[in-house]
Amino acid sequence: MNGKELQKDAIRVLKETSRTFFIPITFLQKDLKMAVATAYLMMRAIDEIEDNEHPEVTNDVKYLLLNEISGLLESTSFDEEKYLEILTPFEKYMPEVTMRLGDWIKLIPNGADHLIKRSTSEMAFGMAKWAKAEWQVKTREDLDEYTYYVAGLVGVMLSDLWEWNAGVKTDRELAIGFGRGLQAVNILRNQDEDMIERGVSFVPDGWNRAQLFKYAEENLVKADLYIKDINKKSILLFCKLPLALAHKTLKALIEGKEKMTRAEVEQTVKEIEAE
C-alpha cells in the first residue's frame, strides 16, 4: 500500500472507529489533520487493549502488553515486528485499529512524530498502571490521575500540535481540563454500564452522583476557558464540537435522560459547522 492509499485507508478506519471524532478532524487542514487523525488512531489502538473484555485478555495481560508497548513507543524508531510479536498470542481478540499501530505511525507528518509517540507512550504507561489497579478509583486524586492519563494528556498533546503547526499557544492546565471534562461526562454517561459489564467504578469512595456532576462541570469551565486562547478558526471549530456535545450531554444527564438523541447530535454538528 503506497502513502496515499494508506492515508485513505486510515481515514476509513477512523470513520469506522469513531464517527463523532471523525467530523471535527475534517475541520482541520493538511498536516494538522493527518497529525490529529494518526494520534487518534494510535491512542484508540491502545485504548482498545485497555477496554478489551475477552477473558484471555486479563488485567495482568493488559498490564504487560501496555507496558511493553509504552517502551516501544519511547524509542526513536518504532519496532513494528516486535509490536506484532507481543500481540500475536492475542491477535484474534484485537481489532484492526490495534493491530495496525505501525501503519498509523508511518503516517505521522514530519515534525510531529515525537509529540504523538511520546503522548501515546505515556497513555499506555498510565493505562497499564490502572489495569493493574483494576480501575478502582478510591479518591479524588485517583480520579484526577486516571482522567489525566486517558484524556487530560490528549488535551496537552493537541495543544502541542496546535503550537507545532499553527503557532497557537494555550494553557497546559486548561488543556488538561479540556480533556478531563470530556472524560468526566463519559464516566457519568457510562457509570452503570461500566459497573454492570466490567465491574469497574471511576467514582471515588463516598462520592454521590451530584459530586461527579460537579467534577465534570468544574473541568468543562476550564475547557471553555481553554478555547478562548485559540485564534485559528479551523482549530477552534475542532475543539468546539466535542465541547458542545459534552455540555449538552451533561445537561441531558442532569435532566434524567440517558444521552443526547441522534437528532440533537446532528443539530449540534450543523450549528458548529455554520460558525
C-alpha positions as a printed Julia matrix, in Angstrom:
275×3 Matrix{Float64}:
   0.0     0.0    0.0
   1.56    3.34  -1.03
   1.38    6.54   1.02
  -1.84    7.88  -0.49
  -3.59    4.52  -0.26
  -2.52    4.17   3.36
  -3.84    7.66   4.15
  -7.17    6.83   2.54
  -7.36    3.56   4.45
  -6.52    5.31   7.72
  -9.44    7.7    7.17
 -11.69    4.68   6.56
 -10.63    3.09   9.86
 -11.01    6.42  11.64
 -14.55    6.83  10.33
 -15.47    3.26  11.27
 -13.91    3.62  14.71
 -15.45    6.95  15.71
 -17.82    8.89  13.51
 -18.19   11.55  16.22
 -14.45   12.24  16.31
 -14.11   11.96  12.54
 -16.28   15.06  11.98
 -14.14   17.62  13.9
 -10.98   16.24  12.28
 -12.42   17.25   8.89
 -12.32   20.89  10.11
  -8.51   20.78  10.31
  -6.1    21.44   7.46
  -3.49   19.27   5.72
  -0.63   18.2    8.0
  -2.54   19.05  11.17
  -5.49   16.97  10.02
  -3.24   13.95   9.42
  -1.35   14.5   12.69
  -4.56   14.51  14.75
  -6.01   11.59  12.77
  -2.93    9.43  13.34
  -2.8    10.45  17.01
  -6.42    9.42  17.43
  -5.85    6.06  15.72
  -2.74    5.36  17.81
  -4.46    6.21  21.07
  -7.54    4.25  20.05
  -5.24    1.28  19.34
  -4.01    1.49  22.95
  -7.48    2.13  24.35
  -8.87   -0.99  22.68
  -6.36   -3.05  24.67
  -7.44   -1.4   27.92
 -11.14   -1.91  27.11
 -10.77   -5.47  25.8
 -13.29   -7.73  27.53
 -12.15  -11.14  26.26
 -11.43  -13.5   29.19
  -7.98  -14.31  27.75
  -7.02  -10.63  27.9
  -6.82  -10.4   31.68
  -5.78   -7.32  33.62
  -2.33   -8.84  34.09
  -2.06   -9.35  30.32
  -3.18   -5.76  29.72
  -0.57   -4.52  32.19
   2.24   -6.43  30.44
   1.12   -5.51  26.9
   0.61   -1.83  27.62
   3.91   -1.51  29.47
   5.84   -3.15  26.62
   4.09   -1.0   24.03
   4.85    2.12  26.07
   8.54    1.22  25.92
   8.44    0.57  22.16
   6.88    4.0   21.57
   9.68    5.69  23.51
  12.34    4.59  21.04
  13.31    6.76  18.07
  12.27    4.12  15.53
   9.2     2.02  16.28
   9.91   -1.73  16.13
   6.76   -2.91  14.35
   7.98   -6.51  14.21
   8.42   -6.58  17.99
   4.99   -4.96  18.46
   3.25   -7.63  16.38
   5.21  -10.33  18.18
   3.93   -9.03  21.54
   0.34   -9.09  20.29
   0.48  -12.41  18.4
  -0.94  -14.57  21.26
  -3.94  -12.22  21.47
  -4.26  -11.2   17.82
  -7.67  -12.83  17.33
  -9.1   -10.75  20.18
  -7.8    -7.41  18.89
  -9.48   -5.04  16.42
  -7.88   -3.78  13.21
  -7.07   -0.37  14.68
  -4.86   -2.02  17.34
  -3.08   -4.48  15.06
  -2.14   -1.68  12.66
  -0.43    0.69  15.08
   2.7     0.54  12.9
   0.73    1.84   9.9
  -0.59    4.82  11.82
   2.92    5.74  12.96
   4.11    5.73   9.32
   1.53    8.41   8.53
   2.6    10.94  11.19
   3.68   14.16   9.42
   7.32   15.23   9.7
   7.98   17.12  12.91
   5.04   15.71  14.87
   6.47   12.22  15.41
   7.97   12.77  18.86
   4.92   14.66  20.16
   2.43   11.94  19.24
   4.57    8.93  20.12
   5.55   10.43  23.48
   1.92   11.1   24.4
   0.76    7.65  23.29
   3.6     6.06  25.25
   2.55    7.98  28.37
  -1.06    6.94  27.85
  -0.07    3.27  27.52
   2.01    3.55  30.71
  -0.89    5.11  32.62
  -3.42    2.6   31.33
  -1.08   -0.24  32.32
  -0.93    1.16  35.83
  -4.71    1.39  36.08
  -5.23   -2.07  34.58
  -3.08   -3.43  37.4
  -5.2    -1.46  39.89
  -8.33   -2.85  38.2
  -9.57    0.72  37.63
 -10.77    1.03  41.21
 -10.82    4.76  41.86
 -10.84    5.47  45.6
 -10.06    9.2   45.95
 -10.35   12.5   44.08
  -6.6    12.21  43.41
  -7.15    8.8   41.82
  -9.86   10.24  39.59
  -7.61   13.14  38.58
  -4.78   10.75  37.76
  -6.94    8.35  35.75
  -8.66   11.11  33.77
  -5.27   12.69  33.1
  -3.86    9.52  31.55
  -6.88    8.75  29.37
  -7.91   12.27  28.38
  -6.02   15.15  30.02
  -2.79   14.26  28.26
  -4.72   14.2   24.97
  -5.53   17.85  25.62
  -1.84   18.56  26.23
  -0.81   16.7   23.06
  -3.37   18.61  20.99
  -2.02   21.87  22.4
   1.5    20.81  21.41
   0.22   20.1   17.9
  -1.55   23.47  17.66
   1.73   25.2   18.54
   3.79   22.96  16.23
   1.58   23.54  13.2
  -0.01   26.95  13.7
   1.91   28.73  16.45
  -1.21   28.67  18.67
  -0.24   28.73  22.36
  -2.63   27.52  25.06
  -2.54   26.99  28.82
  -1.43   23.48  29.86
  -3.71   23.18  32.9
  -6.71   24.33  30.88
  -5.77   21.8   28.18
  -5.86   19.06  30.82
  -9.24   20.39  31.99
 -10.5    20.22  28.41
  -9.66   16.52  28.19
 -10.8    15.77  31.74
 -14.15   17.49  31.22
 -14.98   15.37  28.19
 -13.9    12.2   30.02
 -15.9    13.06  33.13
 -19.05   13.34  31.02
 -18.27    9.93  29.5
 -17.84    8.45  33.0
 -21.23    9.84  34.04
 -22.89    8.56  30.89
 -21.4     5.06  31.21
 -21.42    4.73  35.0
 -23.97    1.92  35.24
 -22.65    0.1   32.17
 -19.07    0.16  33.5
 -20.18   -1.37  36.77
 -22.52   -3.99  35.29
 -20.35   -5.11  32.36
 -16.83   -4.58  33.71
 -17.23   -4.36  37.48
 -15.4    -1.05  37.29
 -16.17    2.19  39.11
 -14.49    5.51  38.35
 -16.37    7.22  41.19
 -14.31    7.98  44.32
 -15.39    6.3   47.56
 -18.09    8.3   49.33
 -18.99   10.37  46.29
 -22.56   10.61  45.1
 -23.61   11.34  41.53
 -24.03   15.04  42.29
 -20.33   15.28  43.2
 -19.4    13.63  39.93
 -21.57   16.14  38.07
 -19.73   18.93  39.91
 -16.37   17.43  38.9
 -17.45   17.38  35.25
 -18.77   20.94  35.43
 -15.56   22.27  37.03
 -13.48   20.79  34.24
 -15.82   21.95  31.48
 -15.39   25.5   32.83
 -11.65   25.05  32.24
 -12.42   23.69  28.78
 -14.46   26.81  27.98
 -11.52   28.97  29.07
  -9.1    26.79  27.09
 -10.74   27.51  23.74
 -10.64   31.28  24.36
  -6.89   31.17  23.7
  -7.4    29.69  20.23
  -7.49   32.26  17.45
  -7.31   29.96  14.42
 -10.8    29.15  13.17
 -10.2    25.56  11.99
  -8.64   24.57  15.34
 -11.34   26.43  17.27
 -14.09   24.56  15.38
 -12.32   21.26  16.07
 -12.38   21.96  19.82
 -15.86   23.49  19.9
 -17.72   20.44  18.58
 -16.76   17.84  21.23
 -17.07   20.54  23.9
 -20.59   21.48  22.77
 -21.57   17.8   22.72
 -20.14   17.36  26.24
 -22.1    20.34  27.6
 -25.33   19.14  26.01
 -24.79   15.54  27.13
 -24.21   16.73  30.69
 -27.42   18.78  30.53
 -29.33   15.73  29.25
 -27.93   13.57  32.07
 -28.86   16.16  34.7
 -32.39   16.13  33.27
 -32.5    12.36  33.75
 -32.02   11.33  30.12
 -29.57    8.57  29.2
 -27.87   10.62  26.48
 -28.48   13.12  23.69
 -30.71   11.99  20.86
 -29.18   11.4   17.42
 -31.19   14.39  16.14
 -29.7    16.61  18.87
 -26.19   15.45  17.98
 -26.78   16.16  14.28
 -28.21   19.59  15.09
 -25.16   20.43  17.21
 -22.83   19.43  14.37
 -24.77   21.69  11.98
 -24.58   24.59  14.43
 -20.81   24.29  14.8
 -20.25   23.82  11.05
 -22.25   27.01  10.38
 -20.0    29.15  12.62
